[in-house]
Amino acid sequence: QVQLVESGGGLVQAGGSLRLSCEISGTTFSARAIAWYRQEEPEKRRELVANIAAVGKTTYGTFVEGRFTISRDNSKNTVYLQMNSLKPEATAVYYCRTLHYWGRGTQVTVSS
């Protein structure tokens, strides 16, 4: 059974930083592309924040503007999302995804 567990969310002031983590079990982690998504409101669609391929190639949503970095540690079956210079509009639930599996999300709140 594939499980994804996100952590690292919280409340931060605008301009601050957070590092999210997603630990994945039940699959061959090193062979998987993994992505972070976010959802601002339950009725809104989830949007791609960043993706990292098995070989390490990364892609980002256009709104990231160089402020976020996705990385992976295959020895720990964990993918990270370093978020810097956070803006209030980054407030959302952040989800980790691989294949068709999703984690439960971690809340990020950025105060102005």
C-alpha positions as a Markdown table, in Angstrom:
| # | Residue | x | y | z |
|---|---|---|---|---|
| 1 | Gln | 0.0 | 0.0 | 0.0 |
| 2 | Val | 1.4 | 3.3 | -1.1 |
| 3 | Gln | 1.4 | 6.0 | 1.7 |
| 4 | Leu | 2.4 | 9.6 | 1.5 |
| 5 | Val | 2.8 | 11.6 | 4.7 |
| 6 | Glu | 3.3 | 15.4 | 4.5 |
| 7 | Ser | 4.7 | 17.5 | 7.3 |
| 8 | Gly | 6.3 | 20.9 | 7.9 |
| 9 | Gly | 3.3 | 23.2 | 7.4 |
| 10 | Gly | 2.4 | 25.9 | 9.8 |
| 11 | Leu | 1.9 | 29.6 | 10.3 |
| 12 | Val | 4.6 | 32.0 | 9.0 |
| 13 | Gln | 4.8 | 35.7 | 8.4 |
| 14 | Ala | 5.1 | 37.1 | 4.9 |
| 15 | Gly | 8.7 | 37.0 | 3.7 |
| 16 | Gly | 9.4 | 34.0 | 5.9 |
| 17 | Ser | 10.3 | 30.4 | 4.9 |
| 18 | Leu | 9.0 | 26.9 | 5.4 |
| 19 | Arg | 10.3 | 23.5 | 4.4 |
| 20 | Leu | 7.7 | 20.8 | 3.7 |
| 21 | Ser | 8.5 | 17.1 | 3.7 |
| 22 | Cys | 6.8 | 14.2 | 2.2 |
| 23 | Glu | 7.8 | 10.7 | 3.2 |
| 24 | Ile | 6.6 | 7.9 | 0.9 |
| 25 | Ser | 6.3 | 4.2 | 1.5 |
| 26 | Gly | 5.0 | 1.2 | -0.3 |
| 27 | Thr | 6.6 | 1.9 | -3.7 |
| 28 | Thr | 10.0 | 2.1 | -5.3 |
| 29 | Phe | 10.7 | 5.6 | -4.3 |
| 30 | Ser | 13.8 | 6.2 | -6.4 |
| 31 | Ala | 11.9 | 5.3 | -9.6 |
| 32 | Arg | 9.0 | 7.7 | -9.1 |
| 33 | Ala | 8.3 | 11.2 | -10.1 |
| 34 | Ile | 6.9 | 13.1 | -7.2 |
| 35 | Ala | 5.0 | 16.4 | -7.2 |
| 36 | Trp | 3.7 | 19.0 | -4.8 |
| 37 | Tyr | 0.3 | 20.5 | -5.4 |
| 38 | Arg | -1.6 | 23.1 | -3.5 |
| 39 | Gln | -5.3 | 23.9 | -3.0 |
| 40 | Glu | -6.4 | 27.3 | -1.7 |
| 41 | Glu | -10.0 | 26.4 | -1.0 |
| 42 | Pro | -11.8 | 23.0 | -1.0 |
| 43 | Glu | -13.9 | 24.0 | -4.0 |
| 44 | Lys | -10.9 | 25.1 | -6.1 |
| 45 | Arg | -8.8 | 22.7 | -8.1 |
| 46 | Arg | -5.4 | 21.7 | -7.0 |
| 47 | Glu | -2.6 | 23.4 | -8.8 |
| 48 | Leu | 0.9 | 22.1 | -9.5 |
| 49 | Val | 3.6 | 23.7 | -7.4 |
| 50 | Ala | 6.6 | 21.6 | -8.3 |
| 51 | Asn | 7.6 | 18.3 | -9.8 |
| 52 | Ile | 10.8 | 16.2 | -9.5 |
| 53 | Ala | 11.5 | 13.4 | -11.9 |
| 54 | Ala | 13.1 | 10.1 | -10.8 |
| 55 | Val | 16.3 | 11.3 | -12.5 |
| 56 | Gly | 16.1 | 14.7 | -10.6 |
| 57 | Lys | 14.8 | 17.0 | -13.3 |
| 58 | Thr | 12.6 | 19.7 | -11.8 |
| 59 | Thr | 9.7 | 21.8 | -13.0 |
| 60 | Tyr | 7.7 | 24.5 | -11.3 |
| 61 | Gly | 4.4 | 26.4 | -11.5 |
| 62 | Thr | 4.8 | 29.8 | -13.1 |
| 63 | Phe | 3.8 | 31.5 | -9.8 |
| 64 | Val | 6.9 | 30.1 | -8.0 |
| 65 | Glu | 9.1 | 32.7 | -9.5 |
| 66 | Gly | 12.3 | 31.1 | -8.3 |
| 67 | Arg | 11.3 | 31.2 | -4.6 |
| 68 | Phe | 10.6 | 27.5 | -4.1 |
| 69 | Thr | 13.0 | 24.5 | -4.5 |
| 70 | Ile | 11.9 | 20.9 | -4.7 |
| 71 | Ser | 14.5 | 18.2 | -3.9 |
| 72 | Arg | 14.5 | 14.5 | -3.0 |
| 73 | Asp | 16.5 | 12.2 | -0.7 |
| 74 | Asn | 16.2 | 8.7 | -2.1 |
| 75 | Ser | 17.9 | 7.3 | 1.0 |
| 76 | Lys | 15.1 | 8.6 | 3.2 |
| 77 | Asn | 12.2 | 8.1 | 0.7 |
| 78 | Thr | 11.5 | 11.8 | 1.2 |
| 79 | Val | 10.8 | 14.7 | -1.0 |
| 80 | Tyr | 11.1 | 18.3 | 0.2 |
| 81 | Leu | 9.7 | 21.7 | -0.8 |
| 82 | Gln | 11.7 | 24.6 | 0.4 |
| 83 | Met | 9.6 | 27.8 | 0.2 |
| 84 | Asn | 11.2 | 31.1 | 0.7 |
| 85 | Ser | 9.9 | 34.7 | 0.5 |
| 86 | Leu | 6.4 | 33.5 | 1.2 |
| 87 | Lys | 3.5 | 35.7 | 0.3 |
| 88 | Pro | 0.0 | 35.6 | 1.8 |
| 89 | Glu | -1.4 | 34.2 | -1.4 |
| 90 | Ala | 0.7 | 31.0 | -0.8 |
| 91 | Thr | -1.8 | 30.1 | 1.9 |
| 92 | Ala | -3.2 | 26.7 | 1.0 |
| 93 | Val | -3.1 | 23.0 | 1.8 |
| 94 | Tyr | -0.1 | 21.5 | 0.2 |
| 95 | Tyr | -0.3 | 17.9 | -1.1 |
| 96 | Cys | 2.3 | 15.4 | -2.2 |
| 97 | Arg | 1.5 | 13.1 | -5.1 |
| 98 | Thr | 3.1 | 10.1 | -6.8 |
| 99 | Leu | 1.4 | 8.2 | -9.6 |
| 100 | His | -2.3 | 8.4 | -8.6 |
| 101 | Tyr | -1.6 | 8.5 | -4.9 |
| 102 | Trp | -2.0 | 11.6 | -2.7 |
| 103 | Gly | -1.1 | 12.4 | 0.9 |
| 104 | Arg | -3.6 | 14.1 | 3.2 |
| 105 | Gly | -1.9 | 17.5 | 3.0 |
| 106 | Thr | -0.3 | 20.0 | 5.3 |
| 107 | Gln | -1.7 | 23.5 | 5.9 |
| 108 | Val | 0.5 | 26.5 | 5.1 |
| 109 | Thr | -0.7 | 29.8 | 6.3 |
| 110 | Val | 1.1 | 33.0 | 5.5 |
| 111 | Ser | 0.1 | 36.1 | 7.5 |
| 112 | Ser | 0.5 | 39.6 | 6.1 |
